[in-house]
Amino acid sequence: MERKFELIAPCHFGLEAVLKKEVTDLGYEISLVEDGKVTFWGDEAAICRANVFLRTAERVLIKVGSFPATTFEELFQGTKALPWEEFIPEDGKFWVAKATSIKSKLFSPSDIQSIMKKAMVERLKEKYGITWFAESGNSYPLRVFIHKDIVTVGLDTTGVSLHKRGYRTLTSKAPITETLASALILLTPWRKDRILVDPFCGSGTFPIEAAMMAANIAPGMNRSFLAEDWGNVIPRKCWYEAGDEAGDLVDDSVEVDIQGYDIDGDVVRSARANAQAAGVDHLIHFQQRPVSELSHPKKYGFLITNPPYGERIEEKKNLPELYRQLGERFAALDSWSAYVITAYGDTEKYMGRKADKNRKIYNGMMKTYFYQFLGPKPPKRKQGE
Ligand SMILES: C[S@@+](CC[C@H](N)C(=O)[O-])C[C@H]1O[C@@H](n2cnc3c(N)ncnc32)[C@H](O)[C@@H]1O
């Protein structure tokens, strides 16, 4: 019988609307959008499809339940009241992998973890009629969010975070996560028939994510997920079906103009290797080139990029000149748009132009800005052109 689940997909703070659209486009009904989380309804197939297809989610959790708790006793009783036996088999290995607490009385992760584990053991002891759990079977890690004294509990179906697509074996010094790169591309009006250039491509994340979108390659096609082993919750055939669906959708012959440049030759080589692993090396032109030599003969392209910002890789003193060069080369491009994510506060000053839009985005703990310099739209093509 088909089960209905409420599924929680955590994402980057501030980019919930992008994930919400992805979930809706995948065909599922949203039940809640909160800071850093989108919750939606789905069946077993939805768990597999969400893991395989969502580009901007960090993981997919099955919501086991939520309840108020301001004391450890309430946490214990609330946890014990949840139907753990519907998910965790007698030999399952279960633990609270991560607990976060915001504006709540309960906040000590280690106490939350140990109390919830005890409560789950108590519940399962009664349900299975045993007193000791070998925990020799499959893993069922939990993620717990406490917000304003409401505890929400999710079982992690993903395992290794979804930003790990499996293609990026080589990284530059400060790579952007694949999920963030994807979300930023989806925030722009870039589509596969438009030019995309990343002049500071590093390990190639922006060009590779864009090429995967253009070729309709699902981000999770070439990796595995923890819940593939949970035959008690998700029939194996649902995973096969999601994989087949993803395979059928791939369009390798798409024509695109996507380019990645970087001043560092080793970095460019690693970008190429990553693109090959992602199956999109034939769609991207990578080249060693400093931003001072950036050019493109065509109109209406997009720069989407993550330049050095002075924290980890470049001396701060080089940044004014670097951003000046970026601004100058951008200005020389005919009718282009530029989208720049950086923690460098003087970006507009040195690029020589005020951004049309700006958005604060947290990249991990680091506050960054997504500066958007908008170019004109290309004229609408007449029919038959
Ligand atoms: C923050 S990293 C980009 C990371 C990339 N988005 C990724 O995911 O791997 C900035 C990159 O700019 C490159 N870079 C530094 N100065 C440059 C210049 N003058 N022209 C072009 N690239 C430059 C560095 O080699 C580095 O790979």
The ligand as a Gaussian input file, in Angstrom:
#p B3LYP/6-31G(d) Opt

LIG

0 1
 C       36.741000      31.415000      -4.927000
 S       37.618000      30.558000      -6.158000
 C       36.370000      29.962000      -7.236000
 C       35.814000      28.651000      -6.753000
 C       34.876000      27.972000      -7.725000
 N       33.583000      28.623000      -7.790000
 C       34.710000      26.512000      -7.342000
 O       33.597000      26.086000      -7.053000
 O       35.710000      25.783000      -7.283000
 C       38.369000      31.833000      -7.089000
 C       39.234000      31.366000      -8.260000
 O       39.718000      32.526000      -8.926000
 C       40.978000      32.196000      -9.495000
 N       41.692000      33.479000      -9.808000
 C       42.402000      34.281000      -8.973000
 N       42.852000      35.359000      -9.625000
 C       42.405000      35.264000     -10.906000
 C       42.509000      36.077000     -12.072000
 N       43.202000      37.206000     -12.055000
 N       41.907000      35.673000     -13.212000
 C       41.206000      34.505000     -13.254000
 N       41.104000      33.678000     -12.193000
 C       41.663000      34.052000     -11.037000
 C       41.638000      31.333000      -8.457000
 O       42.627000      30.502000      -9.065000
 C       40.439000      30.537000      -7.887000
 O       40.345000      29.265000      -8.492000

